[in-house]
Amino acid sequence: MPRIELKTVINSEDIEVVFDLIRSIDLHKISTKKSKEVAISGRTSGLIFLGETVTWRAKHLGFYQELTSIITDYQRPTFFADEMVKGAFKSFRHEHYIEKDGVNVIITDVFEYQSPLGFLGRIADFLFLKSYMKRFLKERNQIIKEYAETDKWRKILKKANEGF
């Protein structure tokens, strides 16, 4: 099962802001403009919580796909995990670890997945899929970093809190 581990250092002292940005559906839409991700069912805006699902429609590797994930673990503000319920992968689990380190917040993503199609899926992992997913996560984290390190986070989280 391929595993991607990625660390992102954010110059922010507010771990809760970073935690909320990571689980913001609205920021996810912004960070995935390249793949044209749209939340089409479940939680479609605001902040996602334990037990909630979101279904995304997106264009990846030239194909439109739908993927539904659910938040299976949640320990505010240091950890949460989402797992695929339905989608193109055979399975995946994405763990988000958030820790405070002085004036920084460190995000550690652990993304483990299993490709469909057995042997052919393992070849796809080796040739392109693992590097594609790592690049996708890095690009997303750069947007989270940009918002957390500036006042941009206020607009995202203000919008998220208006729904409560």
C-alpha positions, 0 to 999 in steps of 0.5 A: 500500500503506497504511503505518502508522508509530507510535512509543512511548516506554517509560520503561525502561532495559532494551531486552531486556525490551521486546524480549521483551515485544513478541514475547511470545505471552502478552502479545499475548493480554492486549493484544488482549482486545477482539478476543478473540485466541487463539493456536491453532497454531504458537507458542501461548505464550512468546516467538516466534523467527525462523522460527516461526509463530503462528495467531491466531483473533480477532474484528475488525470484527464477524467471526471470522478466522484469521491466520497470521504468521511471524517473517521477520527477527530481530536481538535486541534491536533488530529483528524483523519478522513477515509474514502467511502466511495471513489476511484481508489480501492481505499484511502486514509488521510491522516492530518497531524497538527502540532505547535513548535514555537512560532510555527505550526507543523502539519504532517500529512500521512496519506495511505491508499490502495489503487484499484486493478491489482497489478495494473494499479501497482504499476500506475502507482510506480509510474505516476500516481504516487508522485501525482498525489504527493504533488496534489497534497503539496499544492494544497498545503501551500494554499493552507500555508498562504492563508494561515500566514496572512489575514486571508484565513479570516475570510474563510473562517468567518464564512465557515462560522456564519453557518452556525 
